[in-house]
Amino acid sequence: MKKIEGHIHLIRAMAGSKGQGRLSPLGNGYGIWDDGEIIHLLPKGWGDDDFLAEKYLPIMDAENIEKAVLLQGTLNGYQNYYTYQVVKHYPDRFIGAFAVDPYVDRAMAIVKRHVEQLGFRAIKFEISQGGGLHGFHTPFRLDEDAKVSQIMHYLADYPGFVVTVDYGDYTQTSYQPEAIVNLAQRYPTMDFVVCHLSFPNADHLTRLDNVLQQFAPFKNIYLDISAIQDIDGEGTNDFPYPRCQKTVALAKKIVGAQRLIWGTDSPWSATFNTYHQLATWLEHTDLFTPDELEDVMYNNANRVYFKPANVDAAKAADDPVITRFKGEYDKN
């Protein structure tokens, strides 16, 4: 079965930043936060302190993954420019989202550069308190904050633009599924993807049911099912993940298979479960019919992220800043 990886992170250099401070690489796939916590970020053999496209492409081929969606987060550090470079170099294999902190002074200039010059047609808001903007900003609402609204109003000029959001779990100040509902209603020509199936817990299906019922009426809200194994405490020995099967079954029942996107959130998630397991677990369940499984594993991500206009914009983008810089550099 051909696949699209709907949630992957490539890392040119570890540059994480969150509530624990900055991330410094230690080598061999490990890093250390400023508060002293050590994190195993890269699986063995994937990279020392980076995870490059050339390392991931053979993994893709081995798992029959045709294309991949490159997302951003403060855990690894924003990899915006490397994402642009990868998409330009491998336009038939990758599409990417950029990220921006809406509270930096030049936020709108950053947004416009990535959309108008670099051809991005997706943005990732990693706002979770545990790993994103709410770890080092005063709590804010995606559907009410003036800085975010300015960005959204601008993006609304690009029908089909994708807004991907990781808002953490219900214990965090960043948890705001109702904001996604308001945004989806406010911007009907844009698509919204909620990461990690809204952080499910198989012991609390009523909470997930409540979120999914809110999302159900809005056809422009999708959910990716990345990292739900480590979120719900399932490891290698739990394959094919009975707890995850319960939460995905509920999602299928309420929003339908056509609005679920398979992904892994690797490389970090591939330190808890093997990438092969994450890439094949759904094939070892009876959750979906063959047609539904093809939707979850390929068609939905292709429809949302790889829209022809979005792919064309990414392919056509040439960075005028680098072009000018190279010209001046060559003179010297």
C-alpha positions in Angstrom: 0.0 0.0 0.0 1.4 3.4 -1.0 1.5 5.9 1.8 1.9 9.6 2.6 3.6 10.4 5.9 1.3 13.1 7.2 3.5 14.4 10.1 7.3 14.2 10.1 10.1 16.5 11.2 13.4 16.8 9.4 16.1 18.5 11.4 19.0 20.5 10.0 20.2 21.3 13.4 18.8 20.7 16.9 17.6 24.1 18.0 14.7 23.4 20.4 13.1 26.0 22.6 10.2 25.6 25.0 9.3 26.0 28.7 12.5 24.1 29.6 14.7 26.6 27.9 16.9 25.8 24.9 17.9 22.4 23.6 21.6 21.7 23.1 22.8 18.6 21.2 24.8 15.9 23.1 25.4 13.6 20.1 24.2 10.1 19.3 20.6 11.4 18.9 20.4 13.0 22.4 19.9 16.6 23.6 19.8 18.4 26.9 17.4 21.1 27.9 18.6 24.1 29.9 16.8 22.7 33.0 19.0 19.6 32.8 16.5 17.1 31.3 18.0 14.8 28.7 15.9 13.8 25.7 16.4 11.0 23.3 15.2 12.7 20.1 16.7 10.6 17.2 16.5 6.9 16.9 19.7 5.0 16.6 21.2 5.3 13.1 19.0 8.2 12.1 21.5 10.9 12.9 23.9 12.3 15.5 22.4 15.8 16.0 20.4 16.1 12.8 17.9 14.2 10.7 18.3 15.1 7.0 16.2 14.3 4.0 18.9 12.1 2.6 18.7 9.9 5.7 14.9 9.7 5.6 14.4 9.0 1.9 15.7 5.4 2.2 13.4 4.9 5.1 10.5 6.2 3.0 11.3 3.8 0.2 11.6 0.8 2.6 8.1 1.6 4.0 6.5 2.4 0.6 6.0 6.0 1.6 5.6 8.0 -1.6 5.5 11.5 -0.1 5.8 13.2 3.3 4.5 16.3 5.0 7.2 18.3 6.8 5.9 20.0 9.9 7.5 22.4 12.4 7.7 22.6 16.1 9.7 24.2 18.9 10.8 20.8 20.2 13.3 20.4 17.4 13.5 24.2 16.7 11.9 25.8 13.6 13.4 24.3 10.5 11.7 26.7 8.1 14.5 27.3 5.6 15.7 23.7 5.6 12.1 22.7 4.8 12.0 25.1 1.9 15.3 23.7 0.6 14.1 20.1 0.9 10.8 20.8 -0.9 12.7 22.6 -3.7 15.2 19.8 -4.1 12.6 16.9 -3.9 9.4 18.5 -5.1 7.8 15.1 -5.9 8.5 13.7 -2.4 7.9 16.5 0.1 5.5 19.4 0.9 6.1 21.6 4.0 4.5 23.9 6.5 6.4 26.8 8.1 6.1 28.1 11.6 6.2 31.5 13.2 6.0 32.9 16.7 3.1 35.5 16.3 4.6 37.6 19.1 7.9 38.4 17.5 8.1 42.0 16.1 8.5 40.9 12.5 5.9 38.1 12.6 3.9 39.4 9.6 7.0 40.0 7.6 8.0 36.4 8.3 4.6 35.1 7.3 4.6 37.1 4.0 8.1 36.0 3.1 7.2 32.3 3.5 4.0 32.6 1.6 4.8 35.1 -1.1 8.5 34.3 -1.8 9.0 30.8 -0.6 5.7 29.3 -1.7 4.4 27.8 1.5 0.7 27.0 1.6 0.6 25.5 5.1 1.5 26.9 8.5 2.0 24.9 11.7 1.0 26.4 15.1 2.8 24.4 17.8 1.1 26.1 20.7 1.1 23.3 23.4 2.2 24.2 26.9 4.3 21.1 27.1 6.3 21.6 23.9 5.2 24.8 22.2 4.4 28.5 22.5 2.3 28.3 25.7 5.4 27.1 27.5 7.0 30.5 27.2 4.1 32.9 26.4 1.1 34.2 28.3 -1.8 32.0 27.4 -3.6 33.1 24.2 -6.5 32.0 22.1 -6.1 31.1 18.4 -9.5 32.4 17.7 -9.3 35.6 19.7 -5.7 36.8 19.8 -5.1 39.9 17.7 -1.6 38.8 16.6 -2.9 35.4 15.4 -6.0 37.0 13.8 -3.8 39.3 11.7 -2.0 36.2 10.4 -5.3 34.4 9.7 -6.8 37.3 7.9 -3.8 37.4 5.6 -3.9 33.7 4.9 -7.6 33.8 4.1 -6.5 35.4 0.8 -5.1 32.0 -0.2 -8.0 29.5 -0.6 -6.9 26.0 0.3 -4.3 27.2 2.8 -3.7 24.6 5.5 -3.5 25.5 9.2 -2.1 22.6 11.3 -2.4 22.9 15.1 -0.9 21.1 18.0 -2.6 22.4 21.1 -1.5 19.8 23.7 -3.7 17.8 26.1 -6.6 18.8 28.3 -4.4 19.6 31.3 -2.6 22.4 29.4 -3.6 26.0 29.1 -3.1 25.6 25.3 -5.9 23.0 24.9 -8.6 24.7 22.8 -10.5 22.5 20.4 -13.4 25.0 20.5 -11.0 27.6 18.9 -10.5 25.2 15.9 -14.3 25.1 15.5 -14.6 28.8 15.5 -11.7 29.2 13.0 -13.1 26.6 10.7 -16.4 28.4 10.6 -14.8 31.8 10.2 -12.5 30.6 7.3 -14.5 28.0 5.3 -12.0 28.1 2.3 -9.1 27.0 4.5 -8.4 23.5 5.9 -7.5 22.9 9.6 -5.6 19.8 10.8 -5.6 19.0 14.5 -2.5 17.0 15.4 -2.4 13.8 17.5 -6.1 13.1 17.4 -6.5 15.8 20.1 -4.3 13.9 22.6 -6.6 10.9 23.3 -6.7 8.6 26.3 -8.5 5.3 25.8 -9.7 5.5 29.5 -11.5 8.7 28.8 -13.3 8.3 25.5 -16.1 10.6 26.6 -13.7 13.6 26.5 -12.5 12.6 23.0 -16.1 12.1 22.0 -16.9 15.6 23.0 -14.1 17.1 20.9 -15.0 15.0 17.9 -18.7 15.9 18.1 -17.6 19.6 18.0 -15.5 18.9 14.9 -18.0 16.7 13.1 -20.1 19.3 11.3 -17.1 21.1 9.8 -15.8 19.3 6.7 -12.6 21.5 6.7 -11.4 20.1 10.0 -9.2 17.0 9.8 -7.2 15.1 12.4 -3.9 13.5 12.1 -3.3 10.3 14.2 0.4 10.8 14.8 2.2 10.0 18.1 -1.0 8.6 19.7 1.0 5.5 20.7 3.4 7.4 23.0 0.7 9.8 24.1 -1.5 6.9 25.3 1.5 5.0 26.8 1.8 2.2 24.3 5.2 0.9 23.3 6.9 -1.6 21.0 5.5 -4.6 22.9 1.9 -3.3 22.5 1.8 -3.5 18.7 -0.7 -3.1 17.1 -1.8 -0.9 19.9 -5.2 -1.8 21.4 -5.6 1.5 23.2 -5.0 3.4 19.9 -7.4 1.2 18.1 -10.2 2.3 20.6 -9.6 6.0 20.0 -9.2 5.7 16.2 -12.4 3.6 16.0 -14.2 6.4 17.9 -12.8 9.0 15.5 -13.9 7.0 12.5 -17.4 6.6 13.9 -17.9 10.4 14.5 -15.9 12.2 11.8 -15.3 9.4 9.3 -12.3 7.8 7.7 -12.1 10.6 5.1 -11.0 13.1 7.7 -8.2 11.1 9.4 -4.6 11.5 8.3 -1.9 8.9 9.1 1.4 10.1 10.4 4.0 9.3 13.0 5.5 12.6 14.4 8.9 11.0 14.0 11.8 11.1 14.7 10.9 11.4 18.4 8.0 9.0 18.2 10.3 6.4 16.5 12.3 6.3 19.8 9.3 4.8 21.6 8.1 2.5 18.8 9.9 1.4 15.7 9.2 3.4 12.6 8.2 0.2 10.8 5.6 -0.4 13.5 4.2 3.1 13.2 4.1 2.8 9.5 2.2 -0.5 9.4 0.1 -0.8 12.6 -3.2 0.1 10.9 -2.7 -2.7 8.4 -2.7 -5.1 11.3 -6.2 -4.0 12.5 -9.7 -4.3 11.1 -10.5 -0.7 11.8 -10.9 0.2 8.1 -12.1 -1.3 4.9 -9.4 -1.4 2.2 -10.8 1.8 0.6 -11.0 3.6 4.0 -7.4 2.5 4.8 -6.2 4.0 1.5 -7.9 7.2 2.4 -6.3 7.4 5.8 -2.8 6.3 4.6 -2.7 8.3 1.4 -5.7 10.0 -0.1 -6.6 12.4 2.7 -3.1 13.8 3.1 -2.9 14.1 -0.6 -6.1 16.0 -0.8 -5.4 18.4 2.1 -1.6 19.1 1.8 -0.7 18.3 -1.8 -3.4 20.4 -3.5 -2.2 21.1 -7.1 -2.1 24.8 -6.5 -0.1 24.3 -3.3 2.4 22.0 -5.0 2.8 24.4 -7.9 3.4 27.3 -5.6 6.1 25.4 -3.8 7.8 24.3 -7.0 7.8 27.8 -8.5 9.3 29.5 -5.4 12.8 30.9 -5.8 14.2 32.8 -2.8 15.2 36.3 -4.0 17.2 36.9 -0.9 19.5 34.0 -1.5 19.7 34.8 -5.2 20.8 38.3 -4.4 23.2 37.1 -1.6 24.9 34.6 -3.9 25.3 37.3 -6.5 27.0 39.6 -4.0 29.0 36.8 -2.5 30.3 35.8 -6.0 31.5 39.3 -6.6 33.7 39.1 -3.5 
